[in-house]
Every structure is written in structure tokens, then in C-alpha cells.
Amino acid sequence: MNIYNDLHSIIIQIANKLGLKDRYILDKITSEPPKEKSYGDISTNLALIGSKILNKTPHNLADEIIKELLKLKIVSKALVAGPGFINLHLEDKVWHECCKYALDKKSDYGKNELGKNKKVNIEFVSANPTGPMHIGHARGAVYGDSLANILCFSGYEVTREYYINDSGEQVNNLARSVYKRYLEILTNKKLDFENDLYPGEYLIPIAKKIIKKYDNKFSDKSEPVWIDRFKRISINHIMDYIKKDLSNLGIKHDIFISEKSLISSNSIDKVVNILRNKNLIYEGELEPPKGKKINNWEIRKQLLFKSSHFGDDVDRPLTKSDGSWTYFASDAAYHYEKCNRKFSTLINIWGADHGGYVKRIRGVVQAVSESQIDFDVKLCQLVNIVKDGKPVKMSKREGNFISLKSVVDTVGPDVLRFIMLTRKNDASLDFDIKKVTESSNENPVYYVQYAHARIKSLHKKASIEGIKDIDFVNDPNFSLLKNTSEINLMKLVATWPRVIELAAKSHEPHRITYFLTDIASEFHYLWTLGNSREELRYIIPKDKELTIARLSLAETVRTVISSGLQLIGVKPLEVLK
């Protein structure tokens, strides 16, 4: 039951009756809660959209629409506002029925079939296997996993995927860095690490593992002898570490795809041939980037993809100066391979530094799929770690970073997951370790969990008064709830299915945490009112019918809070320590 979808369907029927039948026009009609509560419960732009086509003024057309809307028993009032918006006020019985439906559906309340028969691939995390995950990786990890949960709840078949960048110079440098540690241990001498190497101490256990198996076998050997072995051992070790970190955060990928395997399977040649046959590849020259001074820029013939055809600034090279494939070529092959797996939508969760990469990959997906596959990229801005009131600077290259494991060990996975979704992905996020562990209303995690725990405590108090849990679902009389805050709570419960659908359609899991904060706030406000006004308390010993109505409302609130927390991978707490 989604009252907003139901009303939108009625409004579309009215539009049809008025003569509006073109799908392009109908898709522009909106029916959504207005920004200001005083404006009503639902606002529609039908009169504004239809006025030009029907050759009527928006206000005159609105009057006709309102006559139709007032025939509905659930509409108590309809008013024209501004240039022609129609604001609807609904009867309270609408919210009563929504809450009864929520009580009946329990944890399935809000579940929908938006993605029925649709396959979605979400590629997220994909941290380079050059070191352990740090706190900056957590944002994309939580975002991708929470989005996957929301899409599954909305009926999609979801594949969680991790792309391992196990080819190229960065993993060569990883192997060289491990080799340095290997020599340091064998010779007991400290060595210098060049700028491109990784000096982090996290490489020492890998070097020790190699020594345990091979002793000093490679200490006097040239790089070609040991580098492939060191790469394989190092990558496997670090990927095991990454998987363990993700598991501690409650995240498990379905598939791990290796860049190296794509190269060895000739997938790059395949996608290049396809793009060439579509006349999207040519031999050309690239000028130096505008506004940048690059020393020793070489203007040369190279293989280029016509990414400018897809909105990119310039065409992009597929080959390096030595004739080998670029990272972009490998990524093109990877997305070609994903397209072959018959997904209806591909979603990539990337770091903000990949923003300039989006258009070229979108171009590849559009080209190889004949525009049949939806492609969406969500860029996650930086996480700023604050410690003792000061920002902490991090660099994996320098070995100076706060590991994901240390943060999870300090604050727990649930706190970390919730905080990572307290801001929209395109806004930077401050993570203050001290504040997120405080037991105060300023801590959003505590605030929401406290609402859930408070409601669970009501069950115990109710049992003392002889009211059992089963009484909550025996057709409570919600019409007894007249206070504005009680009605606001019912409206928020009714909004939950819409929130889930919007989060699924927009690929924005932060909508869940925003909603949880809102409904927890309204619940706490009503609780506080009961502290000063006895007639507003949840349990009124002398009025069992009213008590059951309030406890039933609280139970619907608990249901959506519990459901929302689980969708973002957080365990609802029954008792706060």
C-alpha cells in the first residue's frame, strides 16, 4: 500500500478524462508531499502541465480538477496555490488505514516489485590491492551494499561486484615495495623507498610469508625472476585482508573480477574490434590538456576512442606510447564483459577523483549495448577524519592512513555504516570518532536506535498493565489519536513505501537515514510531550483502548525503523547500554 502512488494513479485518470493522453505529457505530472506541511498532504502540478495543451488558464483548469478530486472520500480539502499547484488535504482515516496495513505486513511493509524481472550489477569498493582498506573506502562500501539491499527489497535481482585492479605499474610497484621489505628483513638494513613505492609497514607480514616459504632464494636475483611471484603473493594476501575488512563491516561481494584475467582472455581486443566496427575508434593525435603544462608531452599517433561523441571533452587513448593497453582499455573491456551478462542496469560506485572518467565509460556502455543498458555512476566525496577536533591527513602511498579495521574496532560496524549515509554522496563528510560514540541527541545513530529501544521498552511496561503484544494488531482504533504529533507520526509511517521507492529509483540510500532521523525525531517529541502531559503518554492505565491505539502506532514506528536500519546494514537495538 502506497497512498502516494494510489493518488497519483487517480490524478492520471483525471488527466486522461480531461483529454491528456500523451505519455510524454503524463510523465511530467507529479504528485508528491509539499515542502511545507501547512500546504497539505499531496501537491500536484496537473493544472500547470495541462493548461497550455487544453488552452485554459492554470487556475480555471485547477477548479475543474478540484471538483473531480473532491468526489473522493479520502480528500477533505483541495486548494489552488501559487501559479496553479493543487494542494490536497487528506482525511485522517487515510493514515489510520496505512498504519493498520503496516501492522499487518510487519517487516514486509514497504516491499515492492519495482525491479521485477530486472537484473542490476553494482560494482563498488574495488579498492586497489596495494594495501588495506582505509576509512575513505568505507563510504563507497556502505553506499554500494546499502543500495544493493534497497534494490533487493524492491524486487531487483542484484549482483554485488568487486573489480580487482591487479595489472599495471601500481601492482609492479607493490611487488617492488614488498621486495624492499624482504631485503630489509634478510639483511637487517633499512632501505630507501622511491616515491612510487609503498613504504607502509603492512607489507612486512607479506615479506615474512615469502621468507618463510622461500628463505633468501630471491635476494640476489634480478627483477624479472621474482616480480610475478611477489605480485601474486602480495595481491592474494592483501585481497584476503580486504575481504576480511569488508566482512567485519557486514559486506560480502558475489563476484570478484580480475583485470589481469580480462587482459589474458583477449577481452580488450574483442571490445576494440566492436568499437572499431561501429566507427568509434581511429588513429589520431592528442594535443596537451588545455590549461596544464606537461613536460615532455609527446604528440604521436595512437588508438583513440571517440568519447567526445558521448559528451566527453576529448577523445581518449586506448594505447600507451609503448603500444600496451591503457587502464581505460581494460575498463572498456570490463564493462563490455558486464554488458554481456544481460544486466538491465549497471551501477558503479566510485570515488570523487574518478569524475572525469564517467563520460568515456558511459560512452563504451552505450555503444556496446546499443543504448539498451542503463548506466549510472555515483561519485562519493571524501571522508574527512576528525580527531581531537583536528582533521587527520592520510596517504596510502606514504603508509600514513587510518585503517578501516581500526575504526570498526573503535566504533563498531553499525555506527560506521549509519554515519556514512548521513550525507548525500556528492557532499563531503566529516567523521568525528568522538562524536559518533556519544550517547546524545546530537549523535544521529544513537538518536534513531534510542527510539527503537524506547518502543521495545513499552512492550514490557504494557505487559505490566495486562496488554500483550497480540493486542497491538487487533484492529486498533487509531481515530482516538488526535494530537498533531500523533497524526504526523502516522503520516510518516505512510510515507515509508514512497521513501523506499525513491531511494531505489534514484540509487540514493541516504534517503533511508534521513527518513529514520525524521521519524525518530517525531517519536521522541511525542514521548517528551507525554512527560509533561499525562493524557499524551503511551500507556494510560484507565483507558486500555487508547493505550492499545498508541502502542500500535509506536509498533508501526518501530517496524519502519527496524526495517530501515536493516536495509542500511545496521542491527536494531532493543536495549541501549
N, C-alpha and C positions, 0 to 999 in steps of 0.2 A: 504493500500500500504506500503510494507516494502521492500525497494530496496535490503537490505542485504539478506533477505530470498529469494527474487526472484533470485538474483545472485547465492546464494548457491544451489538452485534447478538446475540452469543451469550447475553449476560445477559438481554436482552429475550426471547429464545427460552425461556430458563429460566423467566422470569416468566410467559410465556404457558402453559407447561407446568404451572405451579403454580396457574393459574386467573386470573391477572391479564391482562385483555384490554382494559380500558377505556383509550382513548387518553389521556385526561386524566391518569390514574394513571401510565401508562407514560412519559409525558413528564417526570414528576418523578424518574424513576430516573436516577441519574448513574453514570458510570464514568470516573474521572479519576485522574491521578497524585496520591498523597497528599502533603501538605505536607512531611512528614518522610521522607527516603529509607529510614530504617530500618523504616518501616511496610510497605514493599513497593513494587511497581511500579504497581499499579492498586487503587483503593479504590472500592467500590460501596455505595450505600445501599439496595439492593433489599430487604434484610430489614426495614429500618426502614419503608420505604414500604408493603410488603405485609403487615406483621404485623397491623395493625388490620383490614384488609379480610378477611384469611384467618383472623382470630381466633386468632392464635398469638403467643407471645412473640417478640420480635425474635431472641433467641439461639437458640430452638428452630427458627425458620424459617431462620436463618443456617446451622444444621447441615445442613438439607436442601439448601440451595443449594450449600454447600461440597461435598457428596457429588457433585453434578452437575458442579461446576467441576473437581474432581479427576479426572474422567474425561477431561479434555482433556490431551493430551500436552504442551501448552505451559505448563501450570501445575505448578509444583514444590511450592508450598505455599499454603494458604489458611487464614487465621486470623480469628477474630471479635475485634473491638476495641471498647472503649467501650460505648455503648448498643446496638450491633448493626451497626456497619460491618464489611464483609468486606474484608480486605486480601489481595491476591493477589501472590505472588512468581512471576515467570515464568522459564522455563528460558533459559539463555544463548543457546541456539540461535535463540530468537526474535529477539534483537538481531543475531545473525550474518546471518540472512535479510534483516532490514531494511537492513543495510549493503550486502549484495550487491545488493539492489533499488536502493538509492541509486546505487551504482556503475553499474548498468545504465542508469538513467534520466538520469543526469548532471544537466544544468541543468533538466530537466523534473521532477525529484524534488520532490514536494510539490504539484505542479499538480493541481487537482481540478475537478469540474464542479458545484460548489455553486451557481453562478449560471447554470446552463444555461438559455437562453431567457428570461433576466431582464434588463431594462434599468434601469440606475441613472444618475441625474443627480447629480453632485457640484458644488455651487456653492461656490467658495472664492476667497479673496483679496478680490475685489470691493472693493478699496480705493477710497475716494472720489477722483475725478480732480482733486483740488485740490493735488496735489504729488507728488513722487517717493515711491517706497516706502521706508519706514524699516525698521529691524531688527525692530520689533514685528510688521510684516506677514509676516515670514519664517516665523513659526511656523505660521500657518494655511495659508500657501502650501505648505510642505513637508508638512504634515499631509494636506492635500487631495490633493496629487499622489501621495504615497506610498500613501495609501488607494486611489486610483484604480488604481495599479499592482497592488496586492494583489488587488483585486476582479477586475481583468482576468486575473490569474494563476489566479483561482478560477472563471473561466468566465463572468463577467458581461460584458454589453455596456455600457461606461461612457462617459458624456459628461461632459467637463470643461467647466464653465461659469463665466463671469465676468459679474456684473451691474453695469452701469455706472450709478452714481447721477448722471446728467447733467441733473437737473432740480431746481428748488427754489432756496431762498435761498443755499445754500452755493456753488453754481456762479455765482450772481449776484455773490456776494462775491468769488469767484475773478476774474471779469471786471473787477470794480471795482479789485481789487488790481493786476491787470496794467495797467489804465488808469493807475493811480498811477505805476507804473514807466515806462510810456510817456511820461507828462508829465515825470517826473524826467529822463529821457534828453534829451527835447526842450528843456527849459528849463535843464538843468544845476542844478536846485534840488532839495534833499531835502524830501520831503513827509511829513507825519504819516500813520500808518496807524491807523484806528479799530480798536477791539477785535475786531470781527467780520471784519476783513480779514486777509490773509496777507502778512506782511512779508518772507518768505523770498527770498533772492537768486536762487533757482532760477527766479523769474518773469522775471528780466531778459532771458534769451535769447528768451523769448516776445515781450516788448515790442520787442526789437530786430528780430525777424522781422516784426512788424506795421509797424514804421517802415520797414523795407526795402521793403515792398510798398506801403504807403500814405502814407509820409512823415508830415507833420503834419496830414493830412486830418481827423482827429477831435479835434484838440487844443482846438478851441473849440466842439465840438458837445455837445449835451445827451445825457444817458444813453440815452434811447430810440433815438438814432441809431446808437450804436456797440455797445451791450451784447450784442446777439445775435451779432454778428460776433466780438467779443472772446471770448465764451463758446465759440463753435465752434472758433476757432483755439487757444485755451488748452487745451480738453479734448482735442483731437486731438494736440496737442504732448505733453501730459502722459501720455496713454494710450500714445503711441509710446514714451515713456520707461519707463513701467511694463512694457510688453511686452518691452522690451529687458532690463530688470532681471530679469524672470521667465525670460527665455531664458537669461541668464547663470547662473541657478540651475537650469537644466535643465527648466523648466516651460513647457508650451505648452497653452493652452486651445483647445478645439474650437469653442466658441461664445462670442461676446460679445453680451449682450442690453442694449439701451439703455432706461432708464426713460422717457426722453423719447419714444421710439418707441411704448411701451406707452400712454402718455397720448394721443398723436396718433391711435392706432388704435382709440380708444374701448374699450380692454380693461377699463378701470376701470368704465365703465358696464355692460359685459357681466357682470362678476363681481358687481357690486352688484345687478343685476337677478336673477341666480341666487340670491344670498343672500336677497334680499327675498322671492322666491317660496318659499323654504324657511322663511320667517318668522323669519329670523335678523338682520333689520335693522329698526330702528324710530327714530322721532323721540323724543328724550329729553334729559334734563338730567344733567350730571355734577357731583357735589359736588367740592370741592377735595380733593386727596390727603390722606389721614389722616396726621397727624404732621408735616406740612410747612406752612410759612407761605409762601403765594404772593401777592405783591402784585397787586392789580387782577384777581383771579380773577373771571371773568365766568360766572355761571350762565345758560345760554342753551339754547335748543332746537338740537339738532344731530343729524346722522345717526350712529347708533351700531350697532356690530356686537355681537351677543350672545356675546362671547368668554367671559363668565362661565359659559356653558353648557359650555365646554370646559376648565374648571378655572382660568380667569384670575380675578384679584382683582376686576376691574370690567369693564364693557363698554367698548369702545374706539371713539373717534370716527373717522369716515371723512371728515369735512369740517372745515375751519378756520372761524374767525369770519368770514372774508371770502367764504365759500362755496366756496373752492377745495379740492381734494382734499388729504388728509394724506399723509405718507410711508407710513403704514400702508395707505392705499387703493391706492397704487402697488404696494406689496409684495404685497397681496392679488391684484391683477391679474397680477403677475408669476408668482405661484405657481399661479394659475388657468391661465395660459398653459402652465406646465410640466406641469400635470396633463393638459392636452390632448395632450401629446406621448407619452402612453402609457408612461410610466416605471412600473416596479413599485415603485421606491423613490426618494425624494428625500432627499438628504443635504446639509445646509447646514453649512459650517464658518464660525463666527462668532467675533468677539472676545468676551471676557467681559462687556463693557459692554452686550451685546445680550441678556443673560439674561432680562430682563423682557419681552422681545419674543417669546419662544418659543411661549407658550401661545396667543397670538392667531393667529399664523401656522399653528400646528398645527390650530387650530380651522377656519381657512379651508380648509386642505388636506383635512381630514376631511369638511368639509361639501360641497365641490365635487366630491370624488372618491367620495362615498358610502362613505367609510372603506375604499376599495379600494386606496389607495396608502399604503405605509409612509413615514413622515416622521421623520427623525432629525436632530437638531441637535447638533453638537459645539462646545462653547464652549472656546476656547483662552485660558488665562490669560496674564497679562503676561509679557513677557521683560524681565528686569532686566539692563541692561548694566553690567558692572563693568570699570572701567579704573583701573589702578594701585591696585587694592584698594578703590576707592570707587565707589558707584553713580553713574550718569550720568542726570541728569534730561533728559527730552525733551518737546518740544511742537511739533507741526507748525504750529499756529496762530501760534506765536511764531517759527517758522523755525529752531528750535533742536532738531535731531534728528540721529541717526547714520543716514545713508542705507544702504539695503541694498547698493547698489553698492560703497560704501567697505568694508563688512565682507567682501563676496565677494572684492574685490580683495586684502584683507589675509589672510584665512584660507583662501580657496578655497571653491567651492560644496559640495564633498564634506564638508568639516569642518562647515560650517554646517548642512547637511541632517541629518547624523548627530546633532549636538548638539541640534537642535530636537526630536528624538524620544527624548531620554534621560530625559524625564519624561512622565508621563501628562498629557493636555491640560488637565485641570482643576486642575493644580498649577502654581504659578508657576515660572519657570525662570531661573536666573542664567547669564548668558553672559559668561564672563571671557575676553576676547580673548587674554590672555597664556597662560592655562592650556590653552586648546584648541589651541594650536600647539606645546605642549611634546611632546618625544619621551620620554614616560614612561608607566608603567603607570597613572598617575592620569588620563591622558587616554584616555577610552573609544574615541575614534576611532583613535588610534594603536594601542591595545591590540588591537583587532579586526583592523585592517589588518596589524599585525605578525604575527598568527597566520597570516593568508593568505600573507604574503610568506615566512614561515618554511617553510611547507609547499611553496611553489614552489621554495625553495632545496633541499629534499630531493630534488627531481627531478634536479637537477644532481649532487648527491652520489651518488644511486643509479646514475646513468649511469656514473660512475667505477667503480662495482662491477659494471658489466655488466648492470644491471637497467633495462630500458626501460619507458616509460610503459604499454605494452600489457600488461606483466606484472601491473599493478595490477588488471586486470579479468578475469584468467583464473582464476576460481573460487578466490580467496584462502582460506586455511584460518584463519578467524577463531577457531576453537576453540583455537588456540595462544595467544591473548591472554587471560591470566588475571588480570592486575593489576586492582585495583579501579578505578583511574583509566581504564584501557583500556575496561573494561565500562561505566563511567559515560559515556565518550565515545560508545560505541555506542548507549547508551540516549538520549543527547541527539540523535544523528543520527535515531533512530527517532521522536523527538518532533516533528521539523520539520514534517511534514504537518499534525499537530494544531495547531501554533502558527499556521500559515498560515490554517487554517480558523477558528480562534478570532479571529484578527485581522480576518478578512473578516466574520464574523458579528457581532462586537462593534463593528466600524468603529474599531478601535484599532491603528494602525500602530506604536505604541511597543512593542507586544509583540515585534516583529521585532528591535528594537535590544536589548531585554532578553535575548532568546534569544541573539543574536550575542555579547553580553558574556559570558553564561554558558558558551557552548561554547568561546569563545576562552580563557576562564579555565581551563577543564578541560584544554584542549590545552597551554597554557603550563605548567600544573602537571606534566603528564606529561613534557613536554620537560625541565623542571628536574630531575625525578627521574632522567632519563637522564644528566644531568650528573654525578650522584654515584653512580649505579648503572649500570654499563656494560651489564648484561643487559637494561635497560629502554630502551636507545637505539633509535631508529627503524631504524638501519642496523647490522645485525650481520653483518660480512663472512663469517663462518664458517657462518652459518645463513640461507641465501637464502629458505627457505620462511617463516621467522619475519619476516624483513625485508620480504618481499612483503606479508604479512598486516598488518604495522604501517604500511607505506607506503599500502596500500589503505585502511586506516582513516583515515589522515591525508588521503587524497584525498577520502573521503566528507565529512570535516570541511570541507575546502576548498570542496567543491561547495556545501554549505549556506551557508557564509559568503559565497561569491561570489553565490549566489542571493539571499540576504538583503540584502546590500549593494545589489545591483541593484534589488531591489524598493523600497528607500527612495531610489533615485536616486543611489547612490554607486558610483563606479568602483573595483572591487577592484584593489589594487596588487600587483604581482609583486615589486617591489623598493622598499624604503623609503630615501629619501635621508637 
